[in-house]
Amino acid sequence: MATAAFEEIVEDFEFIEDWEDRYRHVIDLGKAMEPLDDALKVPATKVDGCASQVWLHPRIEAGVFSFEGDSDAMIVRGLIAVLRALYNDIPVVNVGKVDARAEFERLGLNEHLSSQRSNGLRAMIERIRSVAAEAA
């Protein structure tokens, strides 16, 4: 159920064998992402449960889900970029059907994230799923 943008990341990872290089690639994905407008970095968009500062600003237009996000940690910005590739531009009713954990396993990210980062990633996924469920 992954998007074409996420499949592109999967393909990139197939060519990157070294975990350090994969980690750098995730950071590069975050660097390439537009920063979230400071006006959107408010308590309502802040994600609790993350070791770093994380903001997610979801949008639902014509039944299609997307979100912008930002973090003060480069690796987390990269994880947000990966989540955007996974969730952006899919019907809001399908957001809950995405098995983000399984998709991240395809990238081999799960076993290389610290427990704090894993908890933060789960918190971001839960926020995405709850916003979509409310809108569906």
Legacy VTK file of the C-alpha trace (Angstrom):
# vtk DataFile Version 3.0
C-alpha trace
ASCII
DATASET POLYDATA
POINTS 136 float
0.000 0.000 0.000
3.046 2.261 -0.158
3.072 5.350 -2.344
5.356 5.806 -5.329
7.382 8.329 -3.305
7.951 5.764 -0.555
8.814 3.047 -3.081
11.467 5.388 -4.459
13.038 5.584 -0.983
12.908 1.772 -0.749
14.710 1.522 -4.095
17.346 4.019 -2.950
17.917 1.972 0.200
18.419 -1.197 -1.849
21.526 0.419 -3.351
22.837 1.723 -0.022
24.265 -1.211 1.904
26.047 0.524 4.778
23.794 1.621 7.644
25.809 4.827 8.170
25.142 5.780 4.551
21.443 4.990 4.964
21.362 7.170 8.066
22.973 10.012 6.077
20.424 9.511 3.303
17.550 9.890 5.786
19.162 13.091 7.079
19.518 14.346 3.493
15.804 13.693 2.913
15.075 15.875 5.928
17.402 18.617 4.725
15.625 18.674 1.358
12.243 19.183 3.004
10.832 22.703 3.249
10.865 23.959 6.852
7.530 24.298 8.598
6.394 27.888 8.940
7.154 29.109 12.466
3.521 30.218 12.805
2.552 26.523 12.642
4.951 25.510 15.422
2.343 25.800 18.143
1.242 23.506 20.993
-1.601 22.085 18.852
0.861 20.788 16.224
3.570 19.651 18.662
3.935 15.888 19.030
4.329 14.661 22.598
6.471 11.608 23.266
9.429 12.694 21.151
12.841 13.384 22.649
13.297 16.271 20.234
10.877 19.019 19.253
8.469 17.756 16.572
5.573 19.492 14.862
3.133 17.956 12.380
0.591 20.051 10.495
-1.930 17.810 8.702
-4.202 18.853 5.837
-7.149 17.062 4.333
-8.367 18.411 1.018
-10.998 16.668 -1.109
-10.612 13.541 1.039
-6.835 13.357 0.483
-4.445 13.381 3.435
-1.129 15.195 3.575
0.987 16.876 6.207
3.954 19.124 6.711
6.345 18.680 9.585
9.531 19.808 11.201
11.918 18.983 14.008
14.941 20.482 15.689
16.829 17.186 15.172
18.139 16.379 11.689
17.506 12.627 11.861
13.933 13.274 13.014
13.422 15.720 10.122
14.516 12.841 7.911
12.043 10.472 9.541
9.319 13.065 8.955
10.339 13.166 5.283
10.029 9.369 5.104
6.612 9.526 6.800
5.522 12.187 4.312
6.537 9.888 1.461
4.509 7.110 3.085
1.335 9.053 3.918
1.069 12.181 1.774
-1.450 12.254 -1.026
-3.384 9.128 -0.086
-7.125 9.049 0.600
-7.751 9.896 4.247
-9.767 6.674 4.630
-6.623 4.660 3.749
-4.290 6.279 6.283
-5.265 3.808 9.013
-4.620 0.892 6.648
-0.949 1.789 6.185
1.286 -0.508 8.234
4.032 2.017 8.905
6.002 -0.392 11.092
6.173 -2.968 8.290
7.079 -0.298 5.748
9.896 1.000 7.971
11.122 -2.592 8.366
11.504 -2.692 4.584
14.003 0.147 5.004
15.767 -1.562 7.896
15.242 1.524 10.033
13.548 -0.108 13.013
16.591 -1.944 14.311
18.878 1.079 13.941
16.849 3.694 15.797
17.420 4.345 19.476
14.535 3.538 21.795
13.855 7.275 22.166
13.725 7.751 18.386
11.514 4.667 18.025
9.126 6.047 20.645
9.073 9.390 18.844
8.409 7.696 15.513
5.487 5.787 17.064
4.143 9.052 18.499
4.291 10.697 15.055
2.533 7.745 13.418
-0.159 7.772 16.104
-0.735 11.495 15.574
-1.079 10.981 11.816
-3.479 8.070 12.280
-5.614 9.863 14.888
-5.989 13.013 12.773
-6.978 10.927 9.768
-9.413 8.810 11.805
-11.137 11.944 13.109
-11.522 13.265 9.577
-12.645 10.008 7.955
LINES 1 137
136 0 1 2 3 4 5 6 7 8 9 10 11 12 13 14 15 16 17 18 19 20 21 22 23 24 25 26 27 28 29 30 31 32 33 34 35 36 37 38 39 40 41 42 43 44 45 46 47 48 49 50 51 52 53 54 55 56 57 58 59 60 61 62 63 64 65 66 67 68 69 70 71 72 73 74 75 76 77 78 79 80 81 82 83 84 85 86 87 88 89 90 91 92 93 94 95 96 97 98 99 100 101 102 103 104 105 106 107 108 109 110 111 112 113 114 115 116 117 118 119 120 121 122 123 124 125 126 127 128 129 130 131 132 133 134 135
